[in-house]
Amino acid sequence: MPPLFRWFAILITLLLLSGCGKDEEEPEAPAAPPSDTVEAAPRSAPADTPPGPSQAAAVSTESTTRAEAVQQARAERERLRERHDRDRLHWDEAALTEQLGLSADQFQALQAARQTLLEERVTVRTGLQAQRQFRAQAEAATDGARLEEIGARTAQLRTQLEIAEQAWRDALRSILDAEQLEELAEQRPELFQPSGDR
């Protein structure tokens, strides 16, 4: 056999042999992820071993993040409450003046009384929110004396809100005459009702 045919015979044999194994597909090995993104799995410490500094930092960061999220949610809720109060007590100046026949002095006095009430509500609600947080901390620490102190401060804040609400209703009665009061009570009865601290 000439050498050229010998090379063709070897080549054809190799091609036939390589084609024979194609019917049975070998499972492909999963591709290894790039080495810079592979992180070593943390080993679990024995149950009686105290957490190391990195584990304590992770727990501390997680609780801080959770506390920040709760704070943001509460702040958003307070902002919405303030907006709700502004909407409840808001009136169209021109419509109010026209419907009740308010003088400029009456209108200015009502606006000042309303602004005082809104500021007092914000102050009290912020204080009540802080007392709720303090209460949760004191309950977790089972600090009875602190819980009593928080209860007293909460009651004081609620009394402060009741006084502000009463001052608002008194301002309405002193600024408006009987006919104007009756008209306002018909159109906006919620202005005469206490909002509570919710």
C-alpha positions, -999 to +999 in steps of 0.1 A: +000+000+000+014+034-010+021+058+019-006+083+007-033+057+009-020+046+043-025+082+057-060+083+042-068+049+058-057+061+092-076+093+089-108+076+078-104+051+106-100+078+131-131+096+118-152+065+120-140+057+155-148+093+167-182+091+151-191+058+168-193+073+203-217+101+193-248+080+199-242+079+236-239+115+247-217+120+278-231+143+304-214+176+303-196+187+334-210+219+348-189+249+340-170+262+370-179+298+379-151+323+376-128+320+406-132+357+416-169+353+423-167+320+442-170+325+479-160+299+505-190+286+523-188+297+560-182+268+583-207+265+611-192+268+645-200+243+672-231+251+692-212+258+724-188+282+707-197+319+711-201+339+679-170+354+665-165+391+658-176+388+622-208+369+631-216+394+659-210+423+634-233+406+609-261+402+635-256+438+647-257+451+611-289+431+604-307+444+635-295+480+627-309+477+592-341+463+605-344+491+631-337+517+604-364+502+582-389+504+611-378+540+618-384+550+582-418+533+581-428+551+613-416+584+600-435+579+568-466+570+588-463+602+608-458+622+577-490+607+562-509+614+595-498+651+594-509+653+558-542+637+567-547+662+595-539+691+572-564+678+547-590+673+574-586+708+587-579+724+553-605+745+538-606+767+507-600+802+520-623+819+496-651+793+500-649+794+538-649+832+539-678+833+515-699+805+531-694+817+567-692+854+559-658+857+578-641+890+582-604+892+576-597+892+613-618+862+619-601+843+592-566+851+604-575+841+640-589+808+627-557+802+607-535+809+637-556+786+660-555+758+634-517+761+629-512+759+667-533+728+668-514+711+640-481+719+656-492+705+689-505+673+672-471+668+655-453+673+688-475+649+707-475+622+681-437+624+678-435+620+716-460+591+716-440+574+689-408+577+710-427+564+740-438+533+721-402+526+712-391+531+747-419+508+759-407+480+735-372+483+748-383+483+784-406+453+779-377+434+763-355+442+793-384+436+818-377+470+834-409+476+855-398+510+868-391+522+833-424+510+821-442+530+848-423+561+838-432+555+801-468+550+810-469+583+830-452+602+801-477+587+776-506+598+797-491+633+800-488+635+762-524+624+757-535+650+781-515+676+762-532+666+730-567+668+747-558+703+759-548+714+724-580+699+709-601+718+735-582+750+728-591+746+691-627+741+698-627+771+722-610+792+695-638+782+671-664+792+696-648+825+705-639+836+669-672+827+652-707+838+661-735+814+666-747+814+630-712+808+617-706+780+642-738+763+631-729+766+594-694+753+600-706+724+621-730+714+593-703+715+566-672+703+586-683+685+617-649+668+620-634+702+630-653+699+663-643+664+671-611+653+688-587+634+665-572+612+692-536+601+691-544+570+670 
